[in-house]
Amino acid sequence: MQHYYVNKQAQKNGEHEVHTPRCTYLPEGDDGIYLGAFVTCKEALEAARAHFEKVNGCSWCCGACHSG
């Protein structure tokens, strides 16, 4: 299982990115919300949707869940 976080700050396109702990783009301090531990990044995206309507996986650490 992997731990996931979602960035509170939206990207320019309005999406909030989901990250893993070792990601270079992991939000620091209070800029992120811990989502929990999940088997897949798709589960993490579903958890992130409880906080934000528009979410996407980080292209660096959640590439399988990143949509261009």
mmCIF file of the N, C-alpha and C atoms, coordinates in Angstrom:
data_MODEL
# 
_entry.id   MODEL 
# 
loop_
_atom_site.group_PDB 
_atom_site.id 
_atom_site.type_symbol 
_atom_site.label_atom_id 
_atom_site.label_alt_id 
_atom_site.label_comp_id 
_atom_site.label_asym_id 
_atom_site.label_entity_id 
_atom_site.label_seq_id 
_atom_site.pdbx_PDB_ins_code 
_atom_site.Cartn_x 
_atom_site.Cartn_y 
_atom_site.Cartn_z 
_atom_site.occupancy 
_atom_site.B_iso_or_equiv 
_atom_site.pdbx_formal_charge 
_atom_site.auth_seq_id 
_atom_site.auth_comp_id 
_atom_site.auth_asym_id 
_atom_site.auth_atom_id 
_atom_site.pdbx_PDB_model_num 
ATOM 1   N N  . MET A 1 1  ? 0.840   -1.184 0.000   1.00 0.00 ? 1  MET A N  1 
ATOM 2   C CA . MET A 1 1  ? 0.000   0.000  0.000   1.00 0.00 ? 1  MET A CA 1 
ATOM 3   C C  . MET A 1 1  ? 0.883   1.245  0.000   1.00 0.00 ? 1  MET A C  1 
ATOM 4   N N  . GLN A 1 2  ? 0.379   2.274  -0.599  1.00 0.00 ? 2  GLN A N  1 
ATOM 5   C CA . GLN A 1 2  ? 1.107   3.537  -0.735  1.00 0.00 ? 2  GLN A CA 1 
ATOM 6   C C  . GLN A 1 2  ? 0.297   4.646  -0.048  1.00 0.00 ? 2  GLN A C  1 
ATOM 7   N N  . HIS A 1 3  ? 1.003   5.588  0.540   1.00 0.00 ? 3  HIS A N  1 
ATOM 8   C CA . HIS A 1 3  ? 0.359   6.754  1.147   1.00 0.00 ? 3  HIS A CA 1 
ATOM 9   C C  . HIS A 1 3  ? 0.208   7.842  0.088   1.00 0.00 ? 3  HIS A C  1 
ATOM 10  N N  . TYR A 1 4  ? -0.877  8.606  0.184   1.00 0.00 ? 4  TYR A N  1 
ATOM 11  C CA . TYR A 1 4  ? -1.155  9.648  -0.802  1.00 0.00 ? 4  TYR A CA 1 
ATOM 12  C C  . TYR A 1 4  ? -1.597  10.945 -0.133  1.00 0.00 ? 4  TYR A C  1 
ATOM 13  N N  . TYR A 1 5  ? -1.296  12.043 -0.814  1.00 0.00 ? 5  TYR A N  1 
ATOM 14  C CA . TYR A 1 5  ? -1.667  13.389 -0.383  1.00 0.00 ? 5  TYR A CA 1 
ATOM 15  C C  . TYR A 1 5  ? -2.260  14.129 -1.576  1.00 0.00 ? 5  TYR A C  1 
ATOM 16  N N  . VAL A 1 6  ? -3.108  15.114 -1.306  1.00 0.00 ? 6  VAL A N  1 
ATOM 17  C CA . VAL A 1 6  ? -3.627  15.966 -2.366  1.00 0.00 ? 6  VAL A CA 1 
ATOM 18  C C  . VAL A 1 6  ? -3.242  17.406 -2.039  1.00 0.00 ? 6  VAL A C  1 
ATOM 19  N N  . ASN A 1 7  ? -2.848  18.120 -3.052  1.00 0.00 ? 7  ASN A N  1 
ATOM 20  C CA . ASN A 1 7  ? -2.446  19.514 -2.906  1.00 0.00 ? 7  ASN A CA 1 
ATOM 21  C C  . ASN A 1 7  ? -3.683  20.390 -2.729  1.00 0.00 ? 7  ASN A C  1 
ATOM 22  N N  . LYS A 1 8  ? -3.671  21.263 -1.727  1.00 0.00 ? 8  LYS A N  1 
ATOM 23  C CA . LYS A 1 8  ? -4.785  22.194 -1.509  1.00 0.00 ? 8  LYS A CA 1 
ATOM 24  C C  . LYS A 1 8  ? -4.814  23.285 -2.575  1.00 0.00 ? 8  LYS A C  1 
ATOM 25  N N  . GLN A 1 9  ? -3.653  23.609 -3.114  1.00 0.00 ? 9  GLN A N  1 
ATOM 26  C CA . GLN A 1 9  ? -3.552  24.635 -4.146  1.00 0.00 ? 9  GLN A CA 1 
ATOM 27  C C  . GLN A 1 9  ? -3.811  24.008 -5.509  1.00 0.00 ? 9  GLN A C  1 
ATOM 28  N N  . ALA A 1 10 ? -4.771  24.539 -6.215  1.00 0.00 ? 10 ALA A N  1 
ATOM 29  C CA . ALA A 1 10 ? -5.079  24.021 -7.553  1.00 0.00 ? 10 ALA A CA 1 
ATOM 30  C C  . ALA A 1 10 ? -4.024  24.469 -8.563  1.00 0.00 ? 10 ALA A C  1 
ATOM 31  N N  . GLN A 1 11 ? -3.838  23.652 -9.585  1.00 0.00 ? 11 GLN A N  1 
ATOM 32  C CA . GLN A 1 11 ? -2.980  24.020 -10.709 1.00 0.00 ? 11 GLN A CA 1 
ATOM 33  C C  . GLN A 1 11 ? -3.697  25.111 -11.522 1.00 0.00 ? 11 GLN A C  1 
ATOM 34  N N  . LYS A 1 12 ? -3.034  25.649 -12.521 1.00 0.00 ? 12 LYS A N  1 
ATOM 35  C CA . LYS A 1 12 ? -3.635  26.683 -13.356 1.00 0.00 ? 12 LYS A CA 1 
ATOM 36  C C  . LYS A 1 12 ? -4.920  26.214 -14.035 1.00 0.00 ? 12 LYS A C  1 
ATOM 37  N N  . ASN A 1 13 ? -5.018  24.905 -14.287 1.00 0.00 ? 13 ASN A N  1 
ATOM 38  C CA . ASN A 1 13 ? -6.208  24.356 -14.942 1.00 0.00 ? 13 ASN A CA 1 
ATOM 39  C C  . ASN A 1 13 ? -7.325  24.015 -13.945 1.00 0.00 ? 13 ASN A C  1 
ATOM 40  N N  . GLY A 1 14 ? -7.115  24.321 -12.668 1.00 0.00 ? 14 GLY A N  1 
ATOM 41  C CA . GLY A 1 14 ? -8.123  24.095 -11.649 1.00 0.00 ? 14 GLY A CA 1 
ATOM 42  C C  . GLY A 1 14 ? -8.074  22.737 -10.973 1.00 0.00 ? 14 GLY A C  1 
ATOM 43  N N  . GLU A 1 15 ? -7.143  21.873 -11.389 1.00 0.00 ? 15 GLU A N  1 
ATOM 44  C CA . GLU A 1 15 ? -7.035  20.536 -10.808 1.00 0.00 ? 15 GLU A CA 1 
ATOM 45  C C  . GLU A 1 15 ? -6.136  20.534 -9.572  1.00 0.00 ? 15 GLU A C  1 
ATOM 46  N N  . HIS A 1 16 ? -6.484  19.675 -8.626  1.00 0.00 ? 16 HIS A N  1 
ATOM 47  C CA . HIS A 1 16 ? -5.677  19.460 -7.430  1.00 0.00 ? 16 HIS A CA 1 
ATOM 48  C C  . HIS A 1 16 ? -4.941  18.140 -7.634  1.00 0.00 ? 16 HIS A C  1 
ATOM 49  N N  . GLU A 1 17 ? -3.620  18.168 -7.525  1.00 0.00 ? 17 GLU A N  1 
ATOM 50  C CA . GLU A 1 17 ? -2.821  16.977 -7.820  1.00 0.00 ? 17 GLU A CA 1 
ATOM 51  C C  . GLU A 1 17 ? -2.653  16.071 -6.609  1.00 0.00 ? 17 GLU A C  1 
ATOM 52  N N  . VAL A 1 18 ? -2.678  14.776 -6.886  1.00 0.00 ? 18 VAL A N  1 
ATOM 53  C CA . VAL A 1 18 ? -2.453  13.738 -5.883  1.00 0.00 ? 18 VAL A CA 1 
ATOM 54  C C  . VAL A 1 18 ? -0.997  13.294 -5.987  1.00 0.00 ? 18 VAL A C  1 
ATOM 55  N N  . HIS A 1 19 ? -0.330  13.155 -4.819  1.00 0.00 ? 19 HIS A N  1 
ATOM 56  C CA . HIS A 1 19 ? 1.097   12.837 -4.763  1.00 0.00 ? 19 HIS A CA 1 
ATOM 57  C C  . HIS A 1 19 ? 1.384   11.717 -3.765  1.00 0.00 ? 19 HIS A C  1 
ATOM 58  N N  . THR A 1 20 ? 2.537   11.094 -3.928  1.00 0.00 ? 20 THR A N  1 
ATOM 59  C CA . THR A 1 20 ? 3.070   10.140 -2.957  1.00 0.00 ? 20 THR A CA 1 
ATOM 60  C C  . THR A 1 20 ? 4.127   10.865 -2.118  1.00 0.00 ? 20 THR A C  1 
ATOM 61  N N  . PRO A 1 21 ? 4.500   10.316 -0.943  1.00 0.00 ? 21 PRO A N  1 
ATOM 62  C CA . PRO A 1 21 ? 5.417   11.012 -0.043  1.00 0.00 ? 21 PRO A CA 1 
ATOM 63  C C  . PRO A 1 21 ? 6.800   11.336 -0.608  1.00 0.00 ? 21 PRO A C  1 
ATOM 64  N N  . ARG A 1 22 ? 7.301   10.557 -1.539  1.00 0.00 ? 22 ARG A N  1 
ATOM 65  C CA . ARG A 1 22 ? 8.658   10.789 -2.059  1.00 0.00 ? 22 ARG A CA 1 
ATOM 66  C C  . ARG A 1 22 ? 8.706   11.711 -3.276  1.00 0.00 ? 22 ARG A C  1 
ATOM 67  N N  . CYS A 1 23 ? 7.563   12.253 -3.656  1.00 0.00 ? 23 CYS A N  1 
ATOM 68  C CA . CYS A 1 23 ? 7.491   13.095 -4.846  1.00 0.00 ? 23 CYS A CA 1 
ATOM 69  C C  . CYS A 1 23 ? 8.155   14.452 -4.610  1.00 0.00 ? 23 CYS A C  1 
ATOM 70  N N  . THR A 1 24 ? 8.874   14.919 -5.610  1.00 0.00 ? 24 THR A N  1 
ATOM 71  C CA . THR A 1 24 ? 9.501   16.237 -5.571  1.00 0.00 ? 24 THR A CA 1 
ATOM 72  C C  . THR A 1 24 ? 8.456   17.328 -5.440  1.00 0.00 ? 24 THR A C  1 
ATOM 73  N N  . TYR A 1 25 ? 7.259   17.088 -5.951  1.00 0.00 ? 25 TYR A N  1 
ATOM 74  C CA . TYR A 1 25 ? 6.200   18.094 -5.966  1.00 0.00 ? 25 TYR A CA 1 
ATOM 75  C C  . TYR A 1 25 ? 5.189   17.930 -4.828  1.00 0.00 ? 25 TYR A C  1 
ATOM 76  N N  . LEU A 1 26 ? 5.513   17.085 -3.853  1.00 0.00 ? 26 LEU A N  1 
ATOM 77  C CA . LEU A 1 26 ? 4.648   16.897 -2.694  1.00 0.00 ? 26 LEU A CA 1 
ATOM 78  C C  . LEU A 1 26 ? 4.444   18.242 -2.001  1.00 0.00 ? 26 LEU A C  1 
ATOM 79  N N  . PRO A 1 27 ? 3.197   18.619 -1.725  1.00 0.00 ? 27 PRO A N  1 
ATOM 80  C CA . PRO A 1 27 ? 2.955   19.889 -1.040  1.00 0.00 ? 27 PRO A CA 1 
ATOM 81  C C  . PRO A 1 27 ? 3.569   19.875 0.363   1.00 0.00 ? 27 PRO A C  1 
ATOM 82  N N  . GLU A 1 28 ? 4.098   21.019 0.764   1.00 0.00 ? 28 GLU A N  1 
ATOM 83  C CA . GLU A 1 28 ? 4.763   21.110 2.060   1.00 0.00 ? 28 GLU A CA 1 
ATOM 84  C C  . GLU A 1 28 ? 3.819   21.628 3.137   1.00 0.00 ? 28 GLU A C  1 
ATOM 85  N N  . GLY A 1 29 ? 4.028   21.175 4.359   1.00 0.00 ? 29 GLY A N  1 
ATOM 86  C CA . GLY A 1 29 ? 3.291   21.678 5.514   1.00 0.00 ? 29 GLY A CA 1 
ATOM 87  C C  . GLY A 1 29 ? 1.786   21.564 5.360   1.00 0.00 ? 29 GLY A C  1 
ATOM 88  N N  . ASP A 1 30 ? 1.119   22.687 5.564   1.00 0.00 ? 30 ASP A N  1 
ATOM 89  C CA . ASP A 1 30 ? -0.345  22.723 5.518   1.00 0.00 ? 30 ASP A CA 1 
ATOM 90  C C  . ASP A 1 30 ? -0.903  22.851 4.103   1.00 0.00 ? 30 ASP A C  1 
ATOM 91  N N  . ASP A 1 31 ? -0.053  22.750 3.080   1.00 0.00 ? 31 ASP A N  1 
ATOM 92  C CA . ASP A 1 31 ? -0.511  22.880 1.697   1.00 0.00 ? 31 ASP A CA 1 
ATOM 93  C C  . ASP A 1 31 ? -1.083  21.587 1.135   1.00 0.00 ? 31 ASP A C  1 
ATOM 94  N N  . GLY A 1 32 ? -1.008  20.517 1.919   1.00 0.00 ? 32 GLY A N  1 
ATOM 95  C CA . GLY A 1 32 ? -1.533  19.238 1.448   1.00 0.00 ? 32 GLY A CA 1 
ATOM 96  C C  . GLY A 1 32 ? -2.473  18.600 2.449   1.00 0.00 ? 32 GLY A C  1 
ATOM 97  N N  . ILE A 1 33 ? -3.275  17.681 1.957   1.00 0.00 ? 33 ILE A N  1 
ATOM 98  C CA . ILE A 1 33 ? -4.200  16.914 2.798   1.00 0.00 ? 33 ILE A CA 1 
ATOM 99  C C  . ILE A 1 33 ? -3.816  15.441 2.663   1.00 0.00 ? 33 ILE A C  1 
ATOM 100 N N  . TYR A 1 34 ? -3.582  14.793 3.792   1.00 0.00 ? 34 TYR A N  1 
ATOM 101 C CA . TYR A 1 34 ? -3.289  13.367 3.772   1.00 0.00 ? 34 TYR A CA 1 
ATOM 102 C C  . TYR A 1 34 ? -4.572  12.609 3.431   1.00 0.00 ? 34 TYR A C  1 
ATOM 103 N N  . LEU A 1 35 ? -4.506  11.761 2.411   1.00 0.00 ? 35 LEU A N  1 
ATOM 104 C CA . LEU A 1 35 ? -5.676  11.009 1.958   1.00 0.00 ? 35 LEU A CA 1 
ATOM 105 C C  . LEU A 1 35 ? -5.758  9.626  2.586   1.00 0.00 ? 35 LEU A C  1 
ATOM 106 N N  . GLY A 1 36 ? -4.609  9.048  2.907   1.00 0.00 ? 36 GLY A N  1 
ATOM 107 C CA . GLY A 1 36 ? -4.573  7.707  3.473   1.00 0.00 ? 36 GLY A CA 1 
ATOM 108 C C  . GLY A 1 36 ? -3.684  6.793  2.651   1.00 0.00 ? 36 GLY A C  1 
ATOM 109 N N  . ALA A 1 37 ? -3.720  5.513  2.970   1.00 0.00 ? 37 ALA A N  1 
ATOM 110 C CA . ALA A 1 37 ? -2.946  4.495  2.263   1.00 0.00 ? 37 ALA A CA 1 
ATOM 111 C C  . ALA A 1 37 ? -3.895  3.685  1.390   1.00 0.00 ? 37 ALA A C  1 
ATOM 112 N N  . PHE A 1 38 ? -3.490  3.508  0.135   1.00 0.00 ? 38 PHE A N  1 
ATOM 113 C CA . PHE A 1 38 ? -4.337  2.807  -0.835  1.00 0.00 ? 38 PHE A CA 1 
ATOM 114 C C  . PHE A 1 38 ? -3.504  1.849  -1.667  1.00 0.00 ? 38 PHE A C  1 
ATOM 115 N N  . VAL A 1 39 ? -4.159  0.854  -2.230  1.00 0.00 ? 39 VAL A N  1 
ATOM 116 C CA . VAL A 1 39 ? -3.494  -0.118 -3.088  1.00 0.00 ? 39 VAL A CA 1 
ATOM 117 C C  . VAL A 1 39 ? -3.182  0.513  -4.445  1.00 0.00 ? 39 VAL A C  1 
ATOM 118 N N  . THR A 1 40 ? -4.098  1.350  -4.952  1.00 0.00 ? 40 THR A N  1 
ATOM 119 C CA . THR A 1 40 ? -3.894  1.970  -6.264  1.00 0.00 ? 40 THR A CA 1 
ATOM 120 C C  . THR A 1 40 ? -4.086  3.482  -6.185  1.00 0.00 ? 40 THR A C  1 
ATOM 121 N N  . CYS A 1 41 ? -3.496  4.179  -7.144  1.00 0.00 ? 41 CYS A N  1 
ATOM 122 C CA . CYS A 1 41 ? -3.666  5.626  -7.201  1.00 0.00 ? 41 CYS A CA 1 
ATOM 123 C C  . CYS A 1 41 ? -5.101  5.996  -7.568  1.00 0.00 ? 41 CYS A C  1 
ATOM 124 N N  . LYS A 1 42 ? -5.799  5.111  -8.247  1.00 0.00 ? 42 LYS A N  1 
ATOM 125 C CA . LYS A 1 42 ? -7.202  5.380  -8.573  1.00 0.00 ? 42 LYS A CA 1 
ATOM 126 C C  . LYS A 1 42 ? -8.047  5.499  -7.303  1.00 0.00 ? 42 LYS A C  1 
ATOM 127 N N  . GLU A 1 43 ? -7.740  4.689  -6.315  1.00 0.00 ? 43 GLU A N  1 
ATOM 128 C CA . GLU A 1 43 ? -8.437  4.792  -5.030  1.00 0.00 ? 43 GLU A CA 1 
ATOM 129 C C  . GLU A 1 43 ? -8.119  6.128  -4.364  1.00 0.00 ? 43 GLU A C  1 
ATOM 130 N N  . ALA A 1 44 ? -6.881  6.567  -4.479  1.00 0.00 ? 44 ALA A N  1 
ATOM 131 C CA . ALA A 1 44 ? -6.476  7.854  -3.905  1.00 0.00 ? 44 ALA A CA 1 
ATOM 132 C C  . ALA A 1 44 ? -7.197  9.008  -4.602  1.00 0.00 ? 44 ALA A C  1 
ATOM 133 N N  . LEU A 1 45 ? -7.370  8.914  -5.919  1.00 0.00 ? 45 LEU A N  1 
ATOM 134 C CA . LEU A 1 45 ? -8.104  9.959  -6.637  1.00 0.00 ? 45 LEU A CA 1 
ATOM 135 C C  . LEU A 1 45 ? -9.546  10.036 -6.158  1.00 0.00 ? 45 LEU A C  1 
ATOM 136 N N  . GLU A 1 46 ? -10.162 8.894  -5.913  1.00 0.00 ? 46 GLU A N  1 
ATOM 137 C CA . GLU A 1 46 ? -11.537 8.881  -5.403  1.00 0.00 ? 46 GLU A CA 1 
ATOM 138 C C  . GLU A 1 46 ? -11.603 9.549  -4.034  1.00 0.00 ? 46 GLU A C  1 
ATOM 139 N N  . ALA A 1 47 ? -10.614 9.286  -3.193  1.00 0.00 ? 47 ALA A N  1 
ATOM 140 C CA . ALA A 1 47 ? -10.571 9.915  -1.867  1.00 0.00 ? 47 ALA A CA 1 
ATOM 141 C C  . ALA A 1 47 ? -10.369 11.427 -1.998  1.00 0.00 ? 47 ALA A C  1 
ATOM 142 N N  . ALA A 1 48 ? -9.562  11.841 -2.956  1.00 0.00 ? 48 ALA A N  1 
ATOM 143 C CA . ALA A 1 48 ? -9.311  13.272 -3.177  1.00 0.00 ? 48 ALA A CA 1 
ATOM 144 C C  . ALA A 1 48 ? -10.574 13.989 -3.644  1.00 0.00 ? 48 ALA A C  1 
ATOM 145 N N  . ARG A 1 49 ? -11.439 13.276 -4.357  1.00 0.00 ? 49 ARG A N  1 
ATOM 146 C CA . ARG A 1 49 ? -12.697 13.874 -4.837  1.00 0.00 ? 49 ARG A CA 1 
ATOM 147 C C  . ARG A 1 49 ? -13.659 14.197 -3.687  1.00 0.00 ? 49 ARG A C  1 
ATOM 148 N N  . ALA A 1 50 ? -13.401 13.663 -2.525  1.00 0.00 ? 50 ALA A N  1 
ATOM 149 C CA . ALA A 1 50 ? -14.198 14.026 -1.352  1.00 0.00 ? 50 ALA A CA 1 
ATOM 150 C C  . ALA A 1 50 ? -13.841 15.448 -0.896  1.00 0.00 ? 50 ALA A C  1 
ATOM 151 N N  . HIS A 1 51 ? -12.680 15.936 -1.340  1.00 0.00 ? 51 HIS A N  1 
ATOM 152 C CA . HIS A 1 51 ? -12.211 17.278 -0.956  1.00 0.00 ? 51 HIS A CA 1 
ATOM 153 C C  . HIS A 1 51 ? -12.346 18.287 -2.095  1.00 0.00 ? 51 HIS A C  1 
ATOM 154 N N  . PHE A 1 52 ? -12.099 17.825 -3.311  1.00 0.00 ? 52 PHE A N  1 
ATOM 155 C CA . PHE A 1 52 ? -12.088 18.719 -4.478  1.00 0.00 ? 52 PHE A CA 1 
ATOM 156 C C  . PHE A 1 52 ? -12.751 18.035 -5.666  1.00 0.00 ? 52 PHE A C  1 
ATOM 157 N N  . GLU A 1 53 ? -13.452 18.818 -6.472  1.00 0.00 ? 53 GLU A N  1 
ATOM 158 C CA . GLU A 1 53 ? -14.140 18.263 -7.634  1.00 0.00 ? 53 GLU A CA 1 
ATOM 159 C C  . GLU A 1 53 ? -13.169 17.835 -8.730  1.00 0.00 ? 53 GLU A C  1 
ATOM 160 N N  . LYS A 1 54 ? -12.188 18.691 -9.012  1.00 0.00 ? 54 LYS A N  1 
ATOM 161 C CA . LYS A 1 54 ? -11.238 18.409 -10.090 1.00 0.00 ? 54 LYS A CA 1 
ATOM 162 C C  . LYS A 1 54 ? -9.916  17.931 -9.493  1.00 0.00 ? 54 LYS A C  1 
ATOM 163 N N  . VAL A 1 55 ? -9.590  16.660 -9.712  1.00 0.00 ? 55 VAL A N  1 
ATOM 164 C CA . VAL A 1 55 ? -8.336  16.084 -9.221  1.00 0.00 ? 55 VAL A CA 1 
ATOM 165 C C  . VAL A 1 55 ? -7.649  15.330 -10.355 1.00 0.00 ? 55 VAL A C  1 
ATOM 166 N N  . ASN A 1 56 ? -6.339  15.171 -10.201 1.00 0.00 ? 56 ASN A N  1 
ATOM 167 C CA . ASN A 1 56 ? -5.547  14.459 -11.193 1.00 0.00 ? 56 ASN A CA 1 
ATOM 168 C C  . ASN A 1 56 ? -4.326  13.894 -10.484 1.00 0.00 ? 56 ASN A C  1 
ATOM 169 N N  . GLY A 1 57 ? -3.796  12.806 -10.983 1.00 0.00 ? 57 GLY A N  1 
ATOM 170 C CA . GLY A 1 57 ? -2.566  12.253 -10.459 1.00 0.00 ? 57 GLY A CA 1 
ATOM 171 C C  . GLY A 1 57 ? -1.372  13.042 -10.961 1.00 0.00 ? 57 GLY A C  1 
ATOM 172 N N  . CYS A 1 58 ? -0.378  13.209 -10.112 1.00 0.00 ? 58 CYS A N  1 
ATOM 173 C CA . CYS A 1 58 ? 0.868   13.880 -10.500 1.00 0.00 ? 58 CYS A CA 1 
ATOM 174 C C  . CYS A 1 58 ? 1.549   13.080 -11.611 1.00 0.00 ? 58 CYS A C  1 
ATOM 175 N N  . SER A 1 59 ? 2.020   13.769 -12.629 1.00 0.00 ? 59 SER A N  1 
ATOM 176 C CA . SER A 1 59 ? 2.663   13.055 -13.743 1.00 0.00 ? 59 SER A CA 1 
ATOM 177 C C  . SER A 1 59 ? 3.977   12.395 -13.326 1.00 0.00 ? 59 SER A C  1 
ATOM 178 N N  . TRP A 1 60 ? 4.604   12.861 -12.243 1.00 0.00 ? 60 TRP A N  1 
ATOM 179 C CA . TRP A 1 60 ? 5.879   12.304 -11.796 1.00 0.00 ? 60 TRP A CA 1 
ATOM 180 C C  . TRP A 1 60 ? 5.702   11.091 -10.896 1.00 0.00 ? 60 TRP A C  1 
ATOM 181 N N  . CYS A 1 61 ? 4.799   11.169 -9.922  1.00 0.00 ? 61 CYS A N  1 
ATOM 182 C CA . CYS A 1 61 ? 4.705   10.085 -8.954  1.00 0.00 ? 61 CYS A CA 1 
ATOM 183 C C  . CYS A 1 61 ? 3.450   9.225  -9.099  1.00 0.00 ? 61 CYS A C  1 
ATOM 184 N N  . CYS A 1 62 ? 2.463   9.710  -9.832  1.00 0.00 ? 62 CYS A N  1 
ATOM 185 C CA . CYS A 1 62 ? 1.213   8.969  -10.051 1.00 0.00 ? 62 CYS A CA 1 
ATOM 186 C C  . CYS A 1 62 ? 0.882   8.912  -11.524 1.00 0.00 ? 62 CYS A C  1 
ATOM 187 N N  . GLY A 1 63 ? 1.869   8.605  -12.313 1.00 0.00 ? 63 GLY A N  1 
ATOM 188 C CA . GLY A 1 63 ? 1.719   8.615  -13.765 1.00 0.00 ? 63 GLY A CA 1 
ATOM 189 C C  . GLY A 1 63 ? 0.576   7.753  -14.280 1.00 0.00 ? 63 GLY A C  1 
ATOM 190 N N  . ALA A 1 64 ? 0.308   6.640  -13.598 1.00 0.00 ? 64 ALA A N  1 
ATOM 191 C CA . ALA A 1 64 ? -0.786  5.762  -14.033 1.00 0.00 ? 64 ALA A CA 1 
ATOM 192 C C  . ALA A 1 64 ? -2.151  6.426  -13.872 1.00 0.00 ? 64 ALA A C  1 
ATOM 193 N N  . CYS A 1 65 ? -2.222  7.468  -13.052 1.00 0.00 ? 65 CYS A N  1 
ATOM 194 C CA . CYS A 1 65 ? -3.492  8.166  -12.809 1.00 0.00 ? 65 CYS A CA 1 
ATOM 195 C C  . CYS A 1 65 ? -3.470  9.598  -13.319 1.00 0.00 ? 65 CYS A C  1 
ATOM 196 N N  . HIS A 1 66 ? -2.448  9.920  -14.080 1.00 0.00 ? 66 HIS A N  1 
ATOM 197 C CA . HIS A 1 66 ? -2.365  11.281 -14.653 1.00 0.00 ? 66 HIS A CA 1 
ATOM 198 C C  . HIS A 1 66 ? -3.036  11.307 -16.020 1.00 0.00 ? 66 HIS A C  1 
ATOM 199 N N  . SER A 1 67 ? -3.959  12.246 -16.171 1.00 0.00 ? 67 SER A N  1 
ATOM 200 C CA . SER A 1 67 ? -4.582  12.431 -17.484 1.00 0.00 ? 67 SER A CA 1 
ATOM 201 C C  . SER A 1 67 ? -4.129  13.762 -18.039 1.00 0.00 ? 67 SER A C  1 
ATOM 202 N N  . GLY A 1 68 ? -3.417  13.691 -19.138 1.00 0.00 ? 68 GLY A N  1 
ATOM 203 C CA . GLY A 1 68 ? -2.802  14.790 -19.838 1.00 0.00 ? 68 GLY A CA 1 
ATOM 204 C C  . GLY A 1 68 ? -3.390  16.100 -19.643 1.00 0.00 ? 68 GLY A C  1 
# 
